[in-house]
């Protein structure tokens, strides 16, 4: 029981970040209809980016992507209509108003582009005190079995037609000094954390009825690893590699070596339910609640190249 309680604490960070996806909180886009698919480019760009999912690990490309024999991996170009690749330095207010910086490497693919997942599952459980906890996935998975989250992740290509996209983000640790995390200035960075989201289609903001709100009937999933779950390395002037679940020099070893431990990846899922609210005598508003259902622990290893080309 101590192990499970510890994992629930570890998953708290996942729940907080996942809430922004599952609940659909967006202060900028409120009261508008959110369009499905890749967002348009805004402003001028100096580079275009591509991502190469290297073969032989826990995330694989499929035949819809271009295979590169030199890199031995599946290539996803930002110029493609259903692919979004970006690398940037981020900043945001942190504790006590101190501004923090971090580098982020990001790949998002939209259906019909897909990837395949392969990993070593350990265990999964429903959240305490959540009587509505269910695993809701296409193709008839047992909604009362928390391991259904892992079965669905492994049995299907993602995103499925019923879903919107899969987003993979790699982040460095945060620092008050932007030079510490500037991907242009280091050749090796050992503090890698990643978050992957299997997203259901976006809802319609400002809806009056549950039908107009257009909630998905299925659960969305988020999984990831904390900041010591891998490393970054610059392997060329315009090429970086993000490695998850492995230490440098040990490409064939799972993190934790198959033993449940603090360094293993976490996964969590949630689904949405509609709640209609009476605003006044004539107007109703369709709102929603997020039901966080399953959480689990597993081990995954994969590697993705990020390659930039000057425009």
N, C-alpha and C positions, 0 to 999 in steps of 0.2 A: 504493500500500500504506500510506503514511503516513496518508492520509485514513481508511482502513478501521480501522487500529489506533487512531486517535483516536476514532472512533465507538465502538469496543469499550470504550474507557475511559469514554466518556460513558455508555454503556449499563450500566456497572457499578452505578450508583445504581439503575437500573431493575431489574436482576437482584436486588439486595438486597431492595428493597421488594416485588417480584413474588414472591419466595420465600415470603413470608407468605401469599400467596393460593394459589399453585400447590401448595405443600407442605401447606397447610391448618393451619399452626401456630396454636393457640388455647389458651393456658394456662388460660383461665377455663372453656371449654366442653369440655375434655378428658373422654373416657370417656362422652360422651352422644351421642345421635342428634341431629344438627343438622337442623332443619326447614327446608324450602325456603320461600321467600317473605319478605314484609316482616315485620320483627320488631315486636312490640307496643310501643306507647308506654308509657314508664315515668315516673311522676311527673307533676307539674303543669306545664303549659306556658302561657306568657303570650301566645304568638303561634302562629299557624299559617302555614306557608310554601307558596308555589307557585313553580314555575320555568317560564319561558317561553323555549323554544328559538326564537330569531329566525330567520325564513325567509331563504333566499338565501345560506346559508353552508355550511360543511362538515359540520355535523350538522343534520339536519332531523327534525321530527316527522312523523308519518303520520296517517292519518284516524282512527285509534283515539283520538287525543287531541283536545281541543277547540281549535279555531282562534280566535284573538282578532284581529279586524280592526283594532282600535286599535293594538295592539302589533305586529301583523303577525308572529305567531308561534304556536307550538303550546304549549298550557298543560298543565302537569302539576301536579296538586294533591296536597299531602301527605295530604289526607283520603282519597284514593283508596287502595283496598286493595293495589294493585300499584305504588305510587309512594311514595318516601321522599325528602323534601326537608328539609334542615336547614342552619342557619347558626349557627356558634358559635365562641367563642374556646377554643383548645386549649392544653394545657400538658403538658410531659413533662420528665423529667430529661435533661440533655444532657451535654456533656463536663465532666469534673471535678465532676459533681454540680450544675452550674449549671442552674437551671430556666429553660426557654425558653417563649415564647408565640408563637402564630400564630393567625390567623383562617382558618377553613375554611368554604367554601360547597360544599354537596354535593347531588347529585341521583342517585338510584338508581331504576331501573325494572326490574320483574320481568315475565317473560313471562306473559301475552300482550301487554303493552304493549311497543312497539318504537320504535326510531329508525333513521334511515338515515344512512350515512356517505359523504362525498365528499371526496376529498383528492388531492394530487399526489404519487404515489410516486416515489422516487428509486432506491433499491437495497435489496437484502436478501441476507443470507448466513447460512450455518450457522455455529454456534460451532465454534471449533477444538477438536480432540481430543474430539469427541463423536460416536462412531460410530453411536449410536442416534438421532441427530438426524433428526426427521421432522416434517412439517407434517400434522397429523391433523385434518381438518375434514369436516363433512357434505357431501354432494353430489359426491363423487368428485374433489376437487382433488388434483393431483399431490403426493404426500407427499415426494417427493425434490426439489421445487422450492421454495426459500425464499420466492420471491415469491408463493407460494400464500397466505401470510399476508395480504398486501395484497389479493389477488384476493378472498379470502373476506370480508375487512373491507368491501370496496366492493360486492360482488355480492349480499350478503344484508342483510335487515333484522335488527336485533339488539335483544335476544337472540333467537336462534332457539329452536324448541321443545326442542332438545337441550341448551340452556344454561339458566342460572338467571337472571342479571341483567346489566345494564350499569350500572356505577357511575362517575360523573364527579365528581372532587373538584378544587376550586380552592383553592390555598393561598397565603397571603402568605409573605414571608420570616419567619424566626424572630427574636425579639428578647427580651432579658432584661427589657425594659420593656413590660408589656402595653398601655400607652397608645399605643405606636408602631404597634401592629397592630390596635387596636380599631376594627372596622368602623363603630362608632357615632360615631367621632371624626374620620374623614377623609372628604373628598369625592372624593379621587383617590389611588390607590395603584398605583404602576407595577410593583411586584414581584409578578407573578402567575406561578405555576407550576401545571400541571394534570396529573392522572393519571386515565386511563380504564381500567377493567378490564372485559373481557368474560368473565364467570365461568361455569365449568362448575358443575353441581349439587354441593352439599356432600357429602362422604363421611360414612360412619357411623363414629364414633369407638368404640374398644374392640372392634372386630370380631375374630372368631376366624379367619375365612377370607376369601379374596379376594372371594368372592361376596357376603359380608356387608358388606365394606368399600365396595362399590358405587362404584368409581372410574368416572369418565367415560372413554369411549373416545376423546375428542376433546381437542384442545389448547385451553387458555385463552390469552387475549391481554391484554397490558397495553401501553398507549402513553401518551405524554405529552410535555410540554415543561418545560424548567427554569424557574427563577424570573424570567427576563427574557423569557418567551414571550408576554407580554400585559400587561393591566392591569385593575384594578377601578375603577369609578366609581360614586359615589352620585348618582343622577339624580333622587331624590325623597326625602321624609322616610322612606318605607318601601320604597324600591326601589333595588336595586343591580344593576349590570351587570358580568359577568365576560366579558372579551374575550380570546380566545386566538389567537395567531398574527398579531396586527396591532398596530401602534402607533397611538396616539391621533391622530386626524386623517387616517389613511390606511386607510379601510375597505375599499378595493379592492385593496390590495397584500398579496401573500403575504409572510410573514417570509422574508428571504433573497432575495426577488424571483426565485424560480425557480432560484437557484444553491445548490448544496450548501454548507452552512456550519455553523458551530457553533450557530447559533440554531434549526436545524431540529428537528422533533420526532423522537423515537425510538419504536420499537415492538419488542416481544419476545414470544415465546410459549414455552409449555412444556406438557408432558403428564406424567401420573403413571403409574408402574408399581407393581404390588403385589408385596410381598415377605413371605412367610409365615415367621415366626420361631417356633422351638420354645422356649417358656418353661420347661416342665418335661416330664416324661414323659407327662402327660395333657393339657396345655394348649398351644395355639398362639395366636399373635397376628398379625393381618394388619397389616403396616406398608407403607410406600410410599416410593418415591424419585421425585424430580422430575427430568425430563429437559428441560433448556433447549435448544431447538433453533435457532430462527431469530431473527435480529435485523435491523432495517432502519431506514432513514432516509426521512422523508417530510415533507410540509408540509401543514398543515391550518389553517383559520381558522374560527372560529365564535364565537357570542355567546349568552349565556344571562342572562336577567333573573331575579333573585330578589326576590320581592315578599312582604312579611309583612302579616298582618292580625291585629289584636288580637282575642283571644278574649273 
